[in-house]
Amino acid sequence: MTAEVTLLGVRHHGPGSARAVAAALAALRPDAVLIEGPPEADPIVALAAEKEMVPPVALLAHAVDDPARAAFWPFAAFSPEWVAIQHALAAEVPVRFIDLPAAATFALMTDGSSDQALERLVDPIAALAAAAGQSDPEAWWEDVVEHRTPGEDPLAPFTAVAEAMAVLRGEDPVGTPGSPGVRRDDLREAHMRQQIRAARRAGHRRIAVVCGAWHVPALAALPAAGADRALLATLPKKPKTEITWVPWTHRRLSQHTGYGAGIESPGWYQHLYETSGATAGHGLARWLTRAAELLRAEDHPVSSAHVIEAVRLAETLAAVRRRPFAGLAETLDAVRSVMCDGSDLALALVRDRLVVGEALGEVPASTPTVPLQRDLTRLQRSLRLKPDVEERELTLDLRKELDANRSLLLHRLRLLGIGWGTESRSAVNSTGTFRESWRLRWDPEFAVRVVEAAQWGTTVAQAAAGKVAALAERATELADLTGLAEHCLVAQLPEALPAVLRALADRAALDTDTAHLAEALPALVRALRYGDVRGTDSGALDGVARGLAERICVGLAPACTGLDAEGASAMRARLDAVHTAIGLLGGGTEDSSDTLADRWAAALGSVSRREPTGGAATGVPGLLRGRAVRLLLDDGRLATAEAGDRLGLVLSRASAPADAAGWIEGFLSGGGALLLHDPRLLALLDGWLTAVPADAFTDLLPLLRRTFATLEAGVRHSVGARIAAGRLDAAPRPAAGEQLDQARADAALPTVLRLLGLPPGTTEPPPPVRPRIPRQLDRRSAA
């Protein structure tokens, strides 16, 4: 420190340091305040004085050409730098940031030589605590600094910290200026010294410098300016950078990775700062009262007597542990013992809500930002969707205009990689497509995603459409393109759909893998079901879907041949999905729909008949053959008697037991009720099981158990009872005394025929009717 420059070494985000800085600045009354931070923020530092600026907030800097290269400088109400900014703005004196520019930081991030940076060999706080005979550095710092109230000499703590850091830096070879491995720290301190020289040249005579305590010894003695200039001249070329203020959270401050500040207890620090360090007396009681209020809100039985007893216990623990005041450890011990009855689960709630905290900052509307961020903020206000760091459920009724617009915003943001909302299963039972459920949780780092997405457009809708078109151009997988087509319709992006459809048609024409086509078709059919509420012509999408379906029908049988167990399982899932998709596709004339269904049925028939003849590689696995037979049976394209014949053949001695077990798994995966309705099938299955050799049965047992475990519980019980009763080759007969009354049955027949819409005297059962779902089913009007 000199008569012109006063160095205030602080611990970042420390409430004790913040109070000490406030007292020192009030005594010094500086005519310039210099703060460790990016100089690019100087033009917007005045926004910190706006009433709408509510900490925690952060400075966000990013490279213009590469928004993903970004960095944050967070500030809380208890940050010494924030206190210094507020003092300077209130006193109307210049305030400047003097750290290395953000642009230089980005340049060093891509400069290979910066990888030489090493960790310090000395942890300053741990070393000071050890010198004081304390084993817990955080507890020692809390006692000495955070709980300390500024005394008569407001500069005394900074003088002591400067002396301690000078000793520590002298014992740390990695921390000495010019030593290898600390290039970035050398550059930062050289830039700070240059800014101090510039402030003195500008005529300021009372300069206060607020910086990390570690840097104080390097700034106290100013070497020749030429050495610093020569060091800074080695910086690589700096990219163009933009900077702004963004909201931040206490939860993000508590994180040690990413852009967190590594503060384990920001909520507690906020309390210490607000109570001026008086954790004894009313300060401690106030915090414990908040803990009691929180626990009562979660139905924990906590009374005012618990608060009184917890205060006494915390103070007693502090005395026993020889601490001047009850710190966080003593307070939490008291909460666990008195208010939580020893429950760590209840204590975790207190840690999450009070020790860490839920605070979310705010920035003024005049804060400079990209146009996309302004449009997003406008939409959030108009749709009454306030960003919140706490997760909450949101159920939308898409028949309502407000909820429909909310859905569009969330779907578009998801396309932009801003995962504010995640779709979840609705808590309201509904089979309609007019309801959506979302889990909302805002992450401050979404600010970077917004900046990155700004390259695609100035509004959320334009940016989403632009990014979809770019993704379609770069997509290499057919399933990715069909997913984009579905997202275009759900997010109402008709301007992006043509580009997706062109890429989809090109990719589909070149892709010869039936498995890829099968994975792509269901998403296309879902998109056709939802339709486009803006009236976009989906004829091209329908044509692509039908073309994929036709090609799947042609290539299905070869694609199912020669698969191993894992490949057969994956293909069965595709088989089921394509079967459902073709059933929903519909559209066009009745003849064209029947033709597509007939071709699919023919493809399934071909799969069902391709039995292995010279090894597994020459045929379709039993799992797929059995599933194909079941799909044909359920669609009414295969008679029950013929299905029984197929089952009898596959269960003959000529078939390998493993192949037969796979066939049964595929056949029964659609439900086992048919075993009860057709006793012949059950008898065939029972006879095969009893004839399987003992050694083969042991190998088949896991597969058989898995197959029967998927059946409905009622079906399993009924099958067991039927087997225990015997006579599996005939339908169950009425019990004695329950003979069929033919006269009463004939009397009921006309009514049954009328209910079925059949003419009187009909004796043959009606053909099965396959339900048809409209191709253009608007999810917002389908109630």
Summary of the structure (lengths in Angstrom):
residues: 783
radius of gyration: 36.7
end to end distance: 74.9
largest distance: 118.2
contacts: 2464
relative contact order: 0.06
helix: 58%
strand: 8%
